[in-house]
Amino acid sequence: MLRSKIPMFLLVNSFIITFVSSCSKEDDTKIPEIKSTFMLKSSQITEFKSYDSGKETNLSTNDIDTYFGNRVNFYTPKVLLLRNDSIVIGKAYGLEEKYKIQWDGNKLSLYNTVTDKWIECGEKTANGGINLYISLYRQETGDANYQLISFGQDYDLTLPNDLLENINTSSKIIWLKINYTFE
């Protein structure tokens, strides 16, 4: 029988170091961050309407610039960066919006910190992309003496009921809903 010339204490120390390094807490708790980047592929107008004194009218997409000017370009997302449970929505001129997200099957929801609610705003596509829905509105109120125009943008899929509830004979809402596809 051959005897090893390596002292026994070195073998024991080597075994302990190997065992300790393979059971490191850092390895057990470190979860790799999931990152996905999606680039804008296309956009489609799904709704463009006027609500004037309770009357709903479809509008021509040729009039979008008349009602919204360059706002559609400013609100158009160019890139989506998903990281685990959050999303960064990159827009023109380096503007970014950041939200917590959650998936319910293929449905995407953003967390609105102001209302403390989840807003359904999109879905996964069959080919692994993402559809993101954005609504823009223009509210006009006034009479012969004054005119107030306010603009807004939301990721909610429906026309805000509070805007329609406050509409009167001297106000009008222009509603634009766009579906953006990312791959």
Residue pairs with C-beta under 8 A, 6 or more apart in sequence:
4 11
33 83
33 84
34 82
34 83
34 84
35 81
35 82
35 83
36 81
36 82
37 79
37 80
37 81
37 82
38 79
38 80
38 81
38 82
38 129
38 130
38 182
38 183
39 78
39 79
39 182
39 183
40 76
40 77
40 78
40 79
40 180
40 181
40 182
41 129
41 181
41 182
41 183
42 180
42 181
43 76
43 178
43 179
43 180
43 181
44 178
44 179
44 181
45 61
45 64
45 176
45 177
45 178
46 133
46 177
46 178
46 179
47 135
47 175
47 176
47 177
48 58
48 59
48 60
48 61
48 63
48 64
48 174
48 175
48 176
48 177
49 56
49 57
49 58
49 59
49 174
49 175
50 56
50 57
50 59
50 172
50 173
50 174
50 175
51 57
51 159
51 164
51 167
51 172
51 173
51 175
52 172
52 173
53 167
53 168
53 169
53 171
53 172
54 167
59 67
59 174
64 72
64 176
65 72
67 138
67 174
67 176
68 136
68 138
68 151
68 174
68 176
71 136
71 151
71 153
72 136
72 176
72 178
73 92
74 91
74 92
74 93
74 95
75 91
75 134
75 136
75 153
76 91
76 92
76 178
76 180
77 89
77 90
77 91
77 132
77 134
77 180
77 182
78 90
78 91
78 92
79 89
79 90
79 182
80 87
80 88
80 89
80 90
80 130
80 132
80 182
81 87
81 88
81 90
82 101
85 100
85 101
85 102
86 98
86 99
86 100
86 101
87 98
87 99
87 101
87 110
88 96
88 97
88 98
89 96
89 97
89 98
89 99
89 132
90 96
91 97
99 110
99 111
100 110
100 111
101 108
101 109
101 110
101 111
102 109
102 111
102 118
103 109
103 124
106 123
106 124
107 120
107 122
107 123
108 120
108 121
108 122
108 123
108 124
108 130
108 132
109 118
109 119
109 120
109 121
110 118
110 119
110 121
110 155
111 117
111 118
111 119
112 118
112 119
119 154
119 155
119 156
120 156
120 157
121 132
121 133
121 134
121 155
121 156
121 157
122 130
122 131
122 132
122 133
122 155
123 130
123 131
124 130
124 131
125 131
125 181
125 183
127 183
128 183
129 181
129 182
129 183
130 181
130 182
131 179
131 180
131 181
131 182
132 155
132 179
132 180
132 182
133 155
133 157
133 177
133 178
133 179
133 180
134 153
134 154
134 155
134 177
134 178
134 180
135 153
135 154
135 155
135 156
135 157
135 159
135 175
135 176
135 177
135 178
136 151
136 152
136 153
136 175
136 176
136 177
136 178
137 151
137 152
137 153
137 154
137 159
137 160
137 163
137 173
137 174
137 175
137 176
138 149
138 150
138 151
138 173
138 174
139 149
139 150
139 151
139 152
139 163
139 171
139 172
139 173
139 174
140 147
140 148
140 149
140 171
140 172
140 173
140 174
141 147
141 148
141 149
141 168
141 170
141 171
142 148
142 170
142 171
143 170
154 160
157 177
159 173
159 175
163 173
164 173
167 173
